[in-house]
Amino acid sequence: MDLIQLITEVENPLTQMKRSDPMKSTQTPTDETPTTLKRWLSPDDLFKEFGFSKSNQDKLRMNRKIPFSKVGRYVRYDRLEIDKWLVNNKVDMTA
């Protein structure tokens, strides 16, 4: 393992974490093959992983309902913030 790869794994808290249900508050490592997830998601990535359409993302951003960052004209979503946002906006089910 080279130095750059080691630093990347230490800096990225999502390295070697299997993607699970985003509504769970914690994620635990699995015995399966490690996967590396991108921390910053484009609108296309958010759609592919979470199913939010681009028009829905636009509405949520305009109303400041979803956490996002914007550099110039590029919108990016922090995976960690999106996970927190989903947990914080969970609707409790009643029996």
URMOBEL-V990080 format. One record per run of one state. SS is the DSSP state (a for helix, b for strand, c for the rest). FROM is the first residue (numbers start at 0). TO is the last residue. Records with the same first field share a line. If there is no record, write none. Layout:
SS=FROM-TO ; FROM-TO
This chain:
c=0-1 ; 11-38 ; 41-41 ; 50-52 ; 62-67 ; 71-72 ; 88-94
a=2-10 ; 42-49 ; 53-61 ; 78-87
b=39-40 ; 68-70 ; 73-77
